[in-house]
């Protein structure tokens, strides 16, 4: 008589238990991934805005023209435009570019759709960069707000430099304002 072979592979019960464990761990990871995505979107917007402020300042000096960063809130979200000319001469259109009137010229525009969950709020509608010294007028605080109450503030000082902080300490890596 032949000796019985040992069973190979896994049983149906073992497969079901493994799938159940995988399902429980996956369902716990999905909300954490959503929070991580929201945090990265908030931080990415803050870094992009700070970079664009530095870009506007350097463009003012390079072009020897005053350059503005104008901020807008719309029903579709938030946006800002880097442009020459007066503060009211450029507007966001909800598409990829802004519309400018008169002598004003768009240099760059950025749309932040409401669906992304990141909005901009500011204590001023526009910041002007002087071409001679690179200084800004007025000083401003731009609040970049995320979905779960997280916020990053971008503080533009009179020298045109940007300092980033978080008011609640809710964003790791940023000092408290």
ABEGO torsion letter per residue (X at the ends): XBBBBBBBEBBAAAAAAAAAAAAAAAAAAAAAAAAAAAAAAAAAAAAAAAAAAAAAAAAAAAAGBBBBBBBBBBAAEBBBBBBBEBAAABBBAGBABBBBBEABBBABBBBBBAAAGBBBBBABABBBBBAAAGBBOBBBBBBBBBAAGBBBBBBBBAAGBBBBBBAAGABBGBBBX
